[in-house]
Amino acid sequence: MSRSEVLDTIRSRIGEENLSRSHRREGCRVYLDGVPSQRITVDADLAFPAKEFEGSRCDLILFLFDSDGKLVTVPTELKGGNVNASEVHEQLQQGANFAIRVALQGIESDCLPILFYGKRIHPKQLRTLNRLKVIFRGQRLTVKIARCNRPGNLALALRS
């Protein structure tokens, strides 16, 4: 299957009406410069209820191909204010679960959960977040963190 066919399949499973054009929440913005234009951004606030998916939800779930041609699922949480590590972990975990159950049936993908934050993260919350792992198809993944409102912030987070 070609890249565009994979993304079209995901798009049809999610539903065009559940995709997002905005990459901003709670005073936090994610910049897409430097990120492949062939991508899908799911608005979890729309998609979870539409697909009868219960529980916490992250803000966005991106599907894109990395430079090696591998599909990457990116559950994303945007926090302009204070960060509660346990809450963020649960939101990102649910984003990863949603991607597996709804969008990625039979499609191979890696996962990269990312928290974008605006204010300082308390060191205790940062330690907790580093200990909590997002589980994606048997892999235990550390949540990456990146700053809100910085040009190129998504591309930088995807590379690091």
C-alpha positions in Angstrom: 0.0 0.0 0.0 1.3 3.5 -0.8 1.7 6.2 1.7 -1.4 8.1 0.4 -3.4 4.8 0.4 -2.5 4.2 4.1 -3.5 7.7 5.1 -6.7 7.5 3.0 -7.5 4.3 4.8 -6.9 5.9 8.2 -8.9 9.0 7.2 -11.9 6.9 6.2 -11.8 4.9 9.4 -11.7 8.0 11.5 -14.1 10.1 9.4 -13.3 13.4 7.7 -15.6 15.2 10.2 -13.3 14.1 13.1 -10.1 15.6 11.6 -8.6 18.9 12.9 -7.3 21.8 10.9 -6.2 23.6 14.1 -3.1 22.7 16.1 -3.8 24.9 19.1 -5.4 24.3 22.5 -5.2 26.0 25.9 -3.0 28.8 24.7 -0.5 26.2 23.3 0.3 25.9 19.6 2.1 23.2 17.6 3.9 24.4 14.5 3.9 22.0 11.5 6.7 23.6 9.6 9.3 21.0 8.7 6.8 18.2 9.1 5.8 16.1 6.0 2.7 17.5 4.4 1.2 14.0 3.9 -0.3 13.6 7.3 -3.6 13.4 9.2 -4.5 15.2 12.4 -7.3 13.8 14.4 -9.2 15.9 16.9 -9.7 13.5 19.8 -12.5 15.6 21.3 -14.5 14.8 18.1 -13.3 11.4 17.2 -13.5 9.6 20.6 -17.3 10.2 21.1 -18.0 9.6 17.4 -16.3 6.2 17.6 -17.8 5.5 21.0 -14.3 5.4 22.7 -14.6 6.1 26.4 -12.1 7.6 28.9 -9.6 10.4 28.9 -8.4 11.8 25.6 -5.4 13.6 24.3 -5.9 16.7 22.2 -4.6 15.5 18.9 -3.4 12.3 17.2 -1.2 12.8 14.2 -0.4 10.1 11.6 2.5 10.8 9.3 5.5 9.1 7.7 9.0 9.6 9.0 12.1 10.1 6.8 12.5 6.3 6.6 9.0 5.8 5.2 7.6 4.3 8.4 4.2 5.4 9.6 4.3 7.1 12.9 1.4 7.6 15.3 1.8 10.8 17.4 -0.6 11.1 20.4 -0.3 14.7 21.4 -1.3 16.7 24.5 -1.1 20.5 24.6 -0.9 22.1 28.0 -0.6 25.9 28.3 -0.8 25.8 32.1 0.2 23.4 34.8 1.1 19.8 34.0 -0.2 16.8 36.0 2.0 13.9 34.9 -0.5 11.1 35.7 -3.3 12.9 33.8 -1.1 13.6 30.8 0.1 10.0 30.7 -3.5 8.7 30.8 -4.5 11.1 28.0 -1.6 10.0 25.8 -2.2 6.3 26.6 -5.8 6.6 25.5 -4.7 8.3 22.3 -2.4 5.4 21.5 -5.2 2.9 22.4 -7.6 4.8 20.1 -5.1 4.7 17.2 -4.6 1.0 17.5 -8.3 0.1 17.8 -9.8 2.5 15.4 -7.2 3.6 12.8 -4.4 1.1 12.6 -6.1 -2.2 12.3 -3.7 -4.2 10.1 -1.4 -1.3 9.5 2.2 -1.3 11.0 3.1 1.9 12.9 5.5 3.2 15.4 4.3 5.6 18.2 5.8 8.8 19.6 3.7 10.3 22.4 4.4 14.0 22.9 3.5 16.6 25.5 3.7 20.2 24.5 3.9 22.5 27.5 3.8 26.3 27.9 4.8 26.9 31.5 7.5 25.3 33.5 6.9 21.6 34.5 7.5 21.0 38.2 10.5 18.7 38.6 8.4 16.1 40.5 5.9 16.0 37.6 8.7 15.6 35.1 10.2 12.7 37.1 6.8 11.1 37.3 6.1 11.6 33.6 9.5 10.0 32.7 8.7 6.9 34.8 5.2 6.5 33.3 5.4 4.7 30.0 2.8 4.7 27.2 2.2 1.1 26.0 1.9 0.7 22.2 1.8 -2.8 20.7 3.9 -4.2 23.5 6.5 -1.3 23.5 7.0 0.9 26.6 7.5 4.4 25.4 8.7 7.5 27.2 6.7 10.6 26.7 8.7 13.3 24.8 8.3 16.9 25.9 8.5 20.0 23.8 7.7 23.7 24.2 4.5 25.3 22.9 4.4 28.3 20.6 7.9 27.7 19.1 8.3 27.6 15.4 9.3 24.1 14.3 8.4 22.5 17.7 6.8 19.4 16.2 9.5 18.7 13.7 12.1 19.1 16.5 10.3 16.8 18.8 9.9 14.2 16.1 13.7 14.3 15.4 15.0 14.2 18.9 
